[in-house]
Amino acid sequence: MAPDRSRRRPSNAETVEQILERIRATRNFDFRHYKRPTLHRRIERRMAERKCKTAAEYLALLDRDPAECDALIASMLIKVTGFFRDAETWTLLSGKVIPQLLAEKRPGEEIRVWCAGSATGEEAFSIGILLAEAMGPAFQNQEVKIFGTDVDEKAIAFARHGVYSREQVKSVPAGILKTWFVEDPTGWSVRKEIRRTVVFGVNNLVSDAPISRLDLLLCRNVFIYLDGALQKRVLTRFHHALRRHGLLVLGKSELIPFAGKIFESVDQRRRIYRKDGRRDAAVAQERLVSLLEQESMALAVDEGRPDLTTVDQVHRDIVQSLRVPMVATGPDGTILRWNAAAAALWGRSEEEVTGKKLPALTLPGLAGELLVEKPPRSAKARARCSAAGESSTAAAIIRRSSCRSRSPRSGTPRTK
Ligand SMILES: C[S@@+](CC[C@H](N)C(=O)[O-])C[C@H]1O[C@@H](n2cnc3c(N)ncnc32)[C@H](O)[C@@H]1O
């Protein structure tokens, strides 16, 4: 008889949120923007393993057993990986992407690669091997740095050893195995010529600073677990992390329309993108929007404090630095920010317009489709926003919503 999982299923979405909140409070790991179906399945699996019949029972277990919290986090971070996973992508990397990247480099110039969400390291070594094969003896002379990072410490500790079982190296072509691995009693170790170039470290894509000045960034099969808002935030960070003309490779099932907006598509089907520098306005706008969502800034605006918080100052600086005319308003249309480009376009200074109602200014050329409202909550509002984002190179209006947001620390709704 099939096991009755319904009794173990976390009774409702609220219980799952409580579990995520518990993890955030005790482990400082924020799963709020991870897709729920995977998290639900993983929680159910842990509940079954620990023989908890109800979510309340499981919550109590999390409270008294810190090891269970670790086990749950580890299980929610799915670490399926392999050498040269999705062969077609690697064929394209070795046949087109890497030769092009090398052709654009001067002899001896540094090559920087980041493998983000590299789990147990197979992907970082795979790219190292392809570079070594493509570069020949120059691989030893040129400064090649490959950073393999993951949020899972155990996975990174494993990767640092660079030793894999027979099963794990099954996907490695025989010629590569012979050339770049050494068999020893514990398994197959990656040759030191490759290991020397690969540095592994713990990095959380959500909260840690990204690695910078990259020529190539692989982040495959990580975005599938993130919701749309977090996908955008991480992609925006990646955009900043890449050098001009730097390349980004996503997983084959990760078709993210926003990636196509801020990067040039090199191979749409294999999810390979290039930073072309022509879409910086879209990136800056997204950065601004995510800043607007931060509670501390909302607090400062809501309470009408005369002094600027640090976040508010950063926000103000970003708005000012944009070449796109940018206006931020309160929910009732009161102007809060007005950048230099807006001042130049409409011939009015920030001091002159701050505190005035935007519609009352009847600004020429300000069409309805240029309006961006944040944060959109309904699917309809989201669709409207994304359409507006695409056509907002002439001017953008960010309007703070009157929705109550939740305090990130306490999770309690904030009141005016
Ligand atoms: C399915 S594996 C992908 C491994 C490899 N990139 C591949 O495609 O074979 C997803 C990895 O993303 C990592 N991950 C999930 N959330 C992360 C985050 N916020 N920061 C860094 N890594 C994260 C997980 O720990 C896991 O190792």
The ligand as a Gaussian input file, in Angstrom:
#p B3LYP/6-31G(d) Opt

LIG

0 1
 C       21.454000      21.418000      -8.369000
 S       22.944000      22.089000      -7.737000
 C       23.730000      22.650000      -9.182000
 C       25.177000      22.266000      -9.239000
 C       25.877000      22.628000     -10.545000
 N       25.819000      24.048000     -10.783000
 C       25.291000      21.875000     -11.707000
 O       24.506000      22.420000     -12.466000
 O       25.607000      20.699000     -11.841000
 C       22.376000      23.603000      -6.966000
 C       23.394000      24.189000      -6.020000
 O       23.015000      25.522000      -5.726000
 C       23.394000      25.777000      -4.394000
 N       22.668000      26.945000      -3.886000
 C       21.350000      27.080000      -3.610000
 N       21.093000      28.289000      -3.101000
 C       22.266000      28.961000      -3.094000
 C       22.646000      30.252000      -2.684000
 N       21.766000      31.109000      -2.171000
 N       23.934000      30.604000      -2.797000
 C       24.854000      29.749000      -3.309000
 N       24.551000      28.499000      -3.697000
 C       23.273000      28.101000      -3.593000
 C       23.042000      24.499000      -3.677000
 O       23.712000      24.361000      -2.436000
 C       23.456000      23.465000      -4.693000
 O       24.756000      23.020000      -4.466000

